[in-house]
Amino acid sequence: MDPAALPRLFQASLETLEPAWRDSKFLVACSGGLDSTALLHLTALSLPSAQAAAAHLNHGWRGPAADRDQAFVARTAAELGLAFFTEKGDPAGLAERRKKGLEEAARVVRYDFLARAARGWGADFILTAHQADDQAETMLMNLLKGAGPGGLAGIPPSRPLDGLVVLRPLLAFSREVLRAWLKVRGLTWLEDESNLDPRFWRNAVRGELLPGLKRWNPRLLETLGRSAALLRAEEDFWHGRLAELWPRVVRAESPVEIEMDRHFLAVLTLAERRRLVHAGLIRIQRAMDLINEPVTFASVETALSLAAEKGRRGLDLPGGVRASAEGPVLRLTVASRLAARGISRASGSGGWGAV
């Protein structure tokens, strides 16, 4: 791709995601790295300064380097004439309180900050700099974890966030293209030394697995991007289909307990049964903030086998959830070990993660 064509193609991508983009306000998430710096400059080129702003979360865990990053983004925003929003977060503290991984905690803190900053400024959308390499890495990581179609669909081009919408207009562009465009314009960015640390799984995928696969398919990013788009369309279909089936199969529901009609489940296709049970288990996990451990294929199959059996039997499953067959219903709820710690079956704890 000719780097000179990138601004035009970026605008076309933005228009695909949001046809009214020329009349909207965008908050750009910027870490100071290559991808987000390119996103900030492309947005500033495409819109007047009243419609774009920069936001940077200082995670604080890299000491002086974190302050350097914040200062760089602040300076870049000022040079572009854009409003700038920043805040210091504490993902390490959140990880400790909620027993999350540090990367997952950082993501939660970052998106919480972005949503608050966007609402405070009056933005219509949040832009993040996920690009084609990120998409390929995510898909491969999910494949290695044994993910289903949802995981293999990779990073969605848009998603809701607390009444706002996050858009990812760079998903079609590679890191190499973004780097070439910045260099042609004489623009600088920061390198995060943690991106070279092989202890992080994503870095190993980026530095070892992807280069090896590209030797077999030089257009791997394009190929995986196309696969992600196909799978995303399938996921959109299933989202609508589950919305139709949910009120027909669910007999009773609270944040921590869902009763599904075993007889209705039995007449559905296997794919529909799997999707419904998976959705139910995920709802309970999210209500209780129990997202450290994924809902596995084996858990879904175990729940379905209970639904198909005669009699009454229940089992705790990985991920802090439980399935039990009780008369005409398949009951999905919180695992016994967690219920014993005082979680009510009638309503969610509202603050389980802070316990």
Steps between C-alpha positions, in 0.01 A plus 500: 500500500623848414535685833372817333160332453458426871306817600244442225464132586476585869210734430329233291539256790356754741205561270429127479487484879308825544344666192444825696865521608550851360241632745616298802744551787775244561716434802823331386666259741873562469781324686777675305594181316521460124141392436318751719728786395412426137131489596522836675668667202260344249200614702640852532554512123144387436303717742506852642646528850155557653405144403807310623678465832774279642482288815787325678489282809818498705513148645779602733670161502800601287618788718669786309421332166128529571535872571705537181220339300241732652710808423555385141128455431419833668759674284377332181139594574603861564693515171191373320274748681300225669352483848685253723371286784710290734482318828715272713356154550578212732460175305737320736270581792194388306674176403575429865149586624314307232751220446535595134803478278688828468426535128128442554493747789681759285239457229214552748660814648582639155150462357341636816716812467427534127124478557509766773722731296283458190179577687658799672615647169178413319653255254279280286766233447828368636770402251759235584803408291459124460640410159547198272796354692301522824213321330724218375668462839167489681356240264807277534506531878131410516556206265777367723268531800235294320252786461172466316376715209462808719865494603618419148306802371769702674470869581163649397515822295255658743354425840278675756652651813282652772263674261778590256650313205864400453616503136817339360558659157857366463418127496562478125848656520821328603754631747748518211272736304443723803875516568574590137241780506639651820855485364403667170348787700799522733287422804629331815352257747607317814614142527368308801781273616246252640400418141834319469463295818459135392335416833180654363317251284390757240862606451600138438221463244608828337871424496504125435174352375385771256834533316513123455148483360567792267768292331224263392250776423649847442147644498412345834366822655261549211394134511431503874324834473265354240435196719425728795249696292324179391484369856382837630204485260419154635515636855263782405254241370522301822450812709164552331406134514574475872294812564205314345557176689589641843149598619365166375752278678549697825229437760649715777805722527691701759858633482636181654247237396343401168243224454476356149220277374656156446228389261534806280878461495457141382319598178763755395805432290822414678650833391205690649518304826871565534460870430218545750674317785825682430316835506337408831827403666668817371218716640548352846877547483467863398237576763737370765815640338639146474680544166848379589421143396330447162182305445636199314353279230516213750289700748233562238497133400473392864204730555330366187557140607332579834206653314461183294518258795211379707490578870659774705872565499726802522867575447729794566678605181818697430457875513303520825172375351272200559248304293232275643203309359197553721170369370405680178782756522871526449618736771813709442632678805806583709730216605433348841834617638402860424140467615636375832679834535170684514402581142123527483315298239237769476720784386854583403748614758561823311851507633637149501820615338576730794464235767 
